[in-house]
């Protein structure tokens, strides 16, 4: 059974939280996968200070909610990261999660190799930086030897994008094109994992 770890990089319970939870619900119902969920909301997440403690000692100098993220990445076969668009790119909280994964890579080199990853982004404008936010997450996957997955041509090229119209969860629930892109992305994420597993 595929294990899918979903992360919401939003400090609020609003659009991104709903999107990631909906992706996990869809994956469970259609593909019978096992899921875990992590939200940055209300969590203590210290900035990476590039102190190299993780390189020298094999662990992060900070002891905070990232321990739950490390555990999720180690457990999962596939990762789905969602972020709201802030200033045309991913949220600061999502960036902290990605930056702090340096400690995971330092302590477990190549542990993420071959895992598949997808991204979703939502914004108050239809074209507000969603693709730039997704590309930042995709770059993270590439750097960490993962397999980045989009939803395929015609509708979800890089991943799922949503237009919330600044109405939070209610806004993204109304975005039919966004929902299509989400389901296509989740389907493709799981299909790629199964294809890879069957070739090993």
C-alpha positions as a Markdown table, in Angstrom:
| # | Residue | x | y | z |
|---|---|---|---|---|
| 1 | Unk | 0.0 | 0.0 | 0.0 |
| 2 | Unk | 1.3 | 3.4 | -1.0 |
| 3 | Unk | 2.0 | 5.8 | 1.9 |
| 4 | Unk | 1.3 | 9.4 | 1.1 |
| 5 | Unk | 2.4 | 12.3 | 3.3 |
| 6 | Unk | 0.6 | 15.6 | 2.8 |
| 7 | Unk | 1.9 | 18.9 | 4.1 |
| 8 | Unk | 0.0 | 22.2 | 4.3 |
| 9 | Unk | 2.4 | 25.2 | 4.3 |
| 10 | Unk | -0.2 | 27.7 | 5.4 |
| 11 | Unk | -0.4 | 29.3 | 8.9 |
| 12 | Unk | -4.1 | 29.4 | 8.6 |
| 13 | Unk | -7.0 | 26.8 | 8.4 |
| 14 | Unk | -8.2 | 28.0 | 5.1 |
| 15 | Unk | -7.7 | 27.2 | 1.4 |
| 16 | Unk | -4.4 | 25.3 | 1.5 |
| 17 | Unk | -5.5 | 23.2 | 4.5 |
| 18 | Unk | -8.7 | 22.2 | 2.7 |
| 19 | Unk | -6.8 | 21.4 | -0.6 |
| 20 | Unk | -4.3 | 19.1 | 1.0 |
| 21 | Unk | -6.9 | 17.3 | 3.1 |
| 22 | Unk | -9.1 | 16.9 | 0.0 |
| 23 | Unk | -6.1 | 15.5 | -1.9 |
| 24 | Unk | -5.5 | 12.9 | 0.8 |
| 25 | Unk | -9.2 | 12.1 | 1.0 |
| 26 | Unk | -9.4 | 11.5 | -2.7 |
| 27 | Unk | -6.2 | 9.4 | -2.7 |
| 28 | Unk | -7.6 | 7.2 | 0.2 |
| 29 | Unk | -11.0 | 6.7 | -1.5 |
| 30 | Unk | -9.8 | 6.2 | -5.1 |
| 31 | Unk | -6.5 | 4.5 | -4.6 |
| 32 | Unk | -6.8 | 3.0 | -1.1 |
| 33 | Unk | -3.6 | 4.6 | 0.1 |
| 34 | Unk | -2.4 | 5.2 | 3.6 |
| 35 | Unk | -2.0 | 8.9 | 4.5 |
| 36 | Unk | -0.5 | 11.3 | 7.0 |
| 37 | Unk | -1.1 | 15.0 | 7.3 |
| 38 | Unk | 1.0 | 17.8 | 8.7 |
| 39 | Unk | 0.1 | 21.5 | 9.0 |
| 40 | Unk | 2.5 | 24.3 | 9.8 |
| 41 | Unk | -0.3 | 26.1 | 11.6 |
| 42 | Unk | 0.5 | 26.8 | 15.2 |
| 43 | Unk | 3.7 | 24.8 | 15.1 |
| 44 | Unk | 7.1 | 25.9 | 16.4 |
| 45 | Unk | 9.3 | 25.9 | 13.3 |
| 46 | Unk | 12.7 | 27.6 | 13.7 |
| 47 | Unk | 14.5 | 29.0 | 10.7 |
| 48 | Unk | 17.5 | 27.1 | 9.3 |
| 49 | Unk | 20.6 | 29.1 | 10.3 |
| 50 | Unk | 23.0 | 27.1 | 8.2 |
| 51 | Unk | 25.1 | 26.3 | 11.3 |
| 52 | Unk | 26.2 | 23.0 | 9.9 |
| 53 | Unk | 25.3 | 21.2 | 13.2 |
| 54 | Unk | 23.5 | 18.6 | 11.0 |
| 55 | Unk | 26.6 | 18.0 | 8.9 |
| 56 | Unk | 28.9 | 17.7 | 11.9 |
| 57 | Unk | 26.6 | 15.9 | 14.4 |
| 58 | Unk | 24.0 | 14.2 | 12.2 |
| 59 | Unk | 21.0 | 16.1 | 13.7 |
| 60 | Unk | 19.5 | 19.5 | 13.6 |
| 61 | Unk | 20.4 | 22.0 | 16.4 |
| 62 | Unk | 16.7 | 22.8 | 16.7 |
| 63 | Unk | 14.2 | 20.6 | 18.5 |
| 64 | Unk | 10.8 | 21.5 | 17.2 |
| 65 | Unk | 7.9 | 20.4 | 15.1 |
| 66 | Unk | 10.2 | 19.5 | 12.2 |
| 67 | Unk | 10.7 | 16.2 | 13.9 |
| 68 | Unk | 7.1 | 15.3 | 12.8 |
| 69 | Unk | 8.0 | 16.3 | 9.3 |
| 70 | Unk | 11.2 | 14.2 | 9.3 |
| 71 | Unk | 9.2 | 11.2 | 10.5 |
| 72 | Unk | 6.6 | 11.8 | 7.7 |
| 73 | Unk | 9.2 | 12.0 | 5.0 |
| 74 | Unk | 11.0 | 8.8 | 6.2 |
| 75 | Unk | 7.6 | 7.0 | 6.4 |
| 76 | Unk | 6.2 | 8.1 | 3.1 |
| 77 | Unk | 6.6 | 6.7 | -0.5 |
| 78 | Unk | 5.0 | 9.9 | -1.9 |
| 79 | Unk | 4.9 | 13.5 | -0.8 |
| 80 | Unk | 2.3 | 16.2 | -1.5 |
| 81 | Unk | 3.2 | 19.8 | -0.4 |
| 82 | Unk | 0.7 | 22.6 | -0.6 |
| 83 | Unk | 1.4 | 26.3 | -0.1 |
| 84 | Unk | -0.5 | 29.5 | -0.3 |
| 85 | Unk | 1.0 | 32.2 | -2.6 |
| 86 | Unk | 2.7 | 34.9 | -0.6 |
| 87 | Unk | 4.4 | 37.7 | -2.6 |
| 88 | Unk | 4.3 | 35.7 | -5.8 |
| 89 | Unk | 5.9 | 32.5 | -4.4 |
| 90 | Unk | 5.6 | 30.0 | -1.6 |
| 91 | Unk | 4.8 | 30.9 | 2.0 |
| 92 | Unk | 7.6 | 31.6 | 4.5 |
| 93 | Unk | 6.4 | 28.6 | 6.6 |
| 94 | Unk | 6.6 | 26.3 | 3.6 |
| 95 | Unk | 10.1 | 27.6 | 2.8 |
| 96 | Unk | 11.2 | 26.9 | 6.4 |
| 97 | Unk | 10.1 | 23.3 | 6.0 |
| 98 | Unk | 12.1 | 22.9 | 2.8 |
| 99 | Unk | 15.2 | 24.6 | 4.3 |
| 100 | Unk | 15.1 | 22.5 | 7.4 |
| 101 | Unk | 15.0 | 19.3 | 5.4 |
| 102 | Unk | 18.8 | 19.8 | 5.0 |
| 103 | Unk | 19.2 | 18.2 | 8.4 |
| 104 | Unk | 17.3 | 15.1 | 7.3 |
| 105 | Unk | 19.5 | 14.8 | 4.2 |
| 106 | Unk | 22.6 | 15.3 | 6.3 |
| 107 | Unk | 21.6 | 12.5 | 8.7 |
| 108 | Unk | 20.2 | 10.1 | 6.1 |
| 109 | Unk | 22.0 | 10.7 | 2.8 |
| 110 | Unk | 19.9 | 9.5 | -0.2 |
| 111 | Unk | 17.0 | 8.5 | 2.0 |
| 112 | Unk | 14.6 | 10.4 | -0.2 |
| 113 | Unk | 16.0 | 9.0 | -3.5 |
| 114 | Unk | 13.2 | 7.6 | -5.6 |
| 115 | Unk | 10.3 | 8.9 | -3.6 |
| 116 | Unk | 7.8 | 10.8 | -5.7 |
| 117 | Unk | 6.6 | 14.3 | -5.0 |
| 118 | Unk | 3.9 | 16.7 | -6.2 |
| 119 | Unk | 2.9 | 20.2 | -5.3 |
| 120 | Unk | -0.2 | 22.4 | -5.1 |
| 121 | Unk | -0.5 | 26.1 | -4.7 |
| 122 | Unk | -3.4 | 28.5 | -4.2 |
| 123 | Unk | -3.7 | 32.2 | -4.5 |
| 124 | Unk | -6.1 | 35.1 | -4.2 |
| 125 | Unk | -5.5 | 35.9 | -7.9 |
| 126 | Unk | -5.9 | 33.4 | -10.7 |
| 127 | Unk | -2.3 | 34.2 | -11.9 |
| 128 | Unk | -0.6 | 35.2 | -8.7 |
| 129 | Unk | 2.5 | 33.1 | -8.5 |
| 130 | Unk | 1.1 | 29.6 | -8.2 |
| 131 | Unk | 3.5 | 28.1 | -10.8 |
| 132 | Unk | 6.5 | 29.8 | -9.2 |
| 133 | Unk | 5.6 | 28.4 | -5.8 |
| 134 | Unk | 5.2 | 24.9 | -7.3 |
| 135 | Unk | 8.6 | 25.3 | -9.1 |
| 136 | Unk | 10.2 | 26.1 | -5.8 |
| 137 | Unk | 8.8 | 22.8 | -4.3 |
| 138 | Unk | 9.8 | 20.9 | -7.4 |
| 139 | Unk | 13.4 | 22.2 | -7.2 |
| 140 | Unk | 13.4 | 20.9 | -3.6 |
| 141 | Unk | 12.4 | 17.4 | -4.8 |
| 142 | Unk | 15.1 | 17.5 | -7.5 |
| 143 | Unk | 17.8 | 18.5 | -5.1 |
| 144 | Unk | 16.9 | 15.7 | -2.8 |
| 145 | Unk | 16.9 | 13.0 | -5.5 |
| 146 | Unk | 13.1 | 12.6 | -5.6 |
| 147 | Unk | 10.9 | 12.3 | -8.6 |
| 148 | Unk | 8.8 | 15.4 | -9.2 |
| 149 | Unk | 5.4 | 14.8 | -10.7 |
| 150 | Unk | 2.9 | 17.1 | -12.3 |
| 151 | Unk | -0.6 | 16.4 | -13.4 |
| 152 | Unk | 0.3 | 15.9 | -17.1 |
| 153 | Unk | -0.3 | 18.1 | -20.1 |
| 154 | Unk | -3.6 | 20.0 | -20.5 |
| 155 | Unk | -4.7 | 21.4 | -17.2 |
| 156 | Unk | -2.2 | 20.5 | -14.5 |
| 157 | Unk | 1.2 | 20.7 | -16.2 |
| 158 | Unk | 3.4 | 21.4 | -13.1 |
| 159 | Unk | 0.9 | 20.5 | -10.4 |
| 160 | Unk | -2.4 | 21.7 | -9.0 |
| 161 | Unk | -3.2 | 25.4 | -9.0 |
| 162 | Unk | -6.2 | 27.1 | -7.3 |
| 163 | Unk | -7.8 | 30.5 | -7.4 |
| 164 | Unk | -9.3 | 31.2 | -3.9 |
| 165 | Unk | -10.6 | 34.7 | -4.8 |
| 166 | Unk | -9.5 | 35.4 | -1.2 |
| 167 | Unk | -12.4 | 33.4 | 0.1 |
| 168 | Unk | -10.4 | 30.7 | 1.8 |
| 169 | Unk | -11.7 | 27.1 | 1.7 |
| 170 | Unk | -15.0 | 28.3 | 0.2 |
| 171 | Unk | -13.2 | 29.9 | -2.7 |
| 172 | Unk | -11.1 | 26.8 | -3.6 |
| 173 | Unk | -14.1 | 24.5 | -3.3 |
| 174 | Unk | -15.8 | 26.6 | -6.0 |
| 175 | Unk | -12.8 | 26.4 | -8.4 |
| 176 | Unk | -13.7 | 23.6 | -10.7 |
| 177 | Unk | -10.5 | 23.9 | -12.8 |
| 178 | Unk | -8.5 | 23.8 | -9.6 |
| 179 | Unk | -10.2 | 20.7 | -8.5 |
| 180 | Unk | -9.6 | 19.0 | -11.8 |
| 181 | Unk | -5.9 | 19.9 | -11.6 |
| 182 | Unk | -5.7 | 18.5 | -8.1 |
| 183 | Unk | -7.3 | 15.1 | -9.0 |
| 184 | Unk | -5.1 | 14.8 | -12.1 |
| 185 | Unk | -2.0 | 15.6 | -10.0 |
| 186 | Unk | -2.9 | 13.0 | -7.3 |
| 187 | Unk | -3.7 | 10.4 | -10.0 |
| 188 | Unk | -0.4 | 11.0 | -11.7 |
| 189 | Unk | 1.6 | 11.0 | -8.5 |
| 190 | Unk | 0.2 | 7.6 | -7.6 |
| 191 | Unk | 0.5 | 6.2 | -11.1 |
| 192 | Unk | 4.1 | 7.1 | -11.3 |
| 193 | Unk | 4.8 | 5.5 | -7.9 |
| 194 | Unk | 3.1 | 2.2 | -9.0 |
| 195 | Unk | 4.9 | 2.2 | -12.3 |
| 196 | Unk | 8.2 | 2.7 | -10.6 |
| 197 | Unk | 7.5 | 0.0 | -8.0 |
| 198 | Unk | 6.5 | -2.5 | -10.7 |
| 199 | Unk | 9.8 | -1.9 | -12.5 |
| 200 | Unk | 12.0 | -2.5 | -9.4 |
